[in-house]
Amino acid sequence: MNKAITAALISALVCPGTGHFYLKKYNIGTLISAVSLSGLVYLLYQAVERAKEISDQILSGAVPLDFNLIYQMITEQPSGAKALYVSIATWAFIIGWLVGVIDAYRLGHALDKAEKR
């Protein structure tokens, strides 16, 4: 398997930026990993915070143990600035992942062409 496909698959299946590490492009790999993982960490933080809020309300008795009510609370969309930050984090994660895969393939393809010469 050539470097382009290997780097793209590693970046797609393991973590954004790992394909760049495979190609020894450490700076760009670190940047792509940091952007993508920052978005993911923020999204996970928000999910845990929301779960904590809901569980605290259940434990205090403010919310009854009703599956439909709890499901409605879980799926409720954030509002205001929190919604904007969640959207930005989501797009940072998705775009970072896509850029990581595409750029790893591009760099690997250039290295493959250089080796054939």
N, C-alpha and C positions, 0 to 999 in steps of 0.2 A: 504494500500500500504506500502511495506517495505521501510526502510531507503535508501537502495541501489538505488532503482528505483526512489524514490523521489529526492534524492540528484543529481542523474544523470540528471533527467529531469529539475530540477531547474538550474543546471549548463549549460545545453544545451539550454534552452529556455530563460533564463533571462540574465545571464552574466557569463562568465567563472569565476570560483572561488566561486560563490554563493552557490553551493552545499556543498562546504567545510565549509562555514559559517553556513549552516544549520546543519552540523555535528559537529560544534564547533571546527573546525580545522582552526583557524583564521590565523596563520602564512602562511601556504601553500595556503590558499584561497587568501590572500593578494598578495602573490607572483604571483600566476597564473593570478589574475585580473590585476596586474600591467603590466605583460609582454604582455598580450593580448590587454589591453586597450592602452598601449603605441604604439603598432603597429597600432591599429585602429586610434589613434589620429594623428600619422604621416601620414597615408594614407589620412585622411580627410584634413589635413593641405596642403598636396601636391595638392589635388583636388581643394581646394579653391584658392590656388596660381595660378594654371593653369587656372581656370575660370577667375580670376582677370586679368591675362595677356591677355587672349583672349578678354575679355570685354573692356579692355583699348585700344587694337588695333582696335576694332570695333568703339569705341567712337572717337578715333583720326582720323578715316577715312582710316587707313592703310589697313584694311580688309573690303571689301564690305559686305552688308547684304545678303549673298548668303548661303542658308542652306547647300548645299553640301560642300562648302569651310569651313564653321564653323564646320561641322560634322567631316571633315577630320582633322582639327586642334585639335578637342577635342579627337579624337581617336588615335592621334599620340603618339607613345610610347616614353617615356623619354629615354635619352641616357646618356652614361658615368656613373659618380658616382651616379647621381640621380636614374638611373635605378637599380643600385645595392641596394641602400637604400630602394627603393620601394619594391624590391623583398624580402629583409630581413624583412621589416615591414609586408609584406603580410604573409610570412611564420611564423613569430612570432605570428601573430594573429591566423592563422589557427592551428598551433601546440599547442599554449596555450589553444585554445578552446577544441581541441581534448583531450589533457592531462587533462584538467579540468573535462571533462565528464567522461573519463575512470577512473581517480583516485578517483573521487567522488563516482562512483559506487563501486570501489574496497574497499574504506574505509567504505562505507555504508554496503557492504556485510559482511565485517569483524565485524562490530558492530551488525548486525543482527544475525550472528552466535554466538557471545558472549552473546547476550540476550537470545537465545534459550537454552543455557546451564544452 
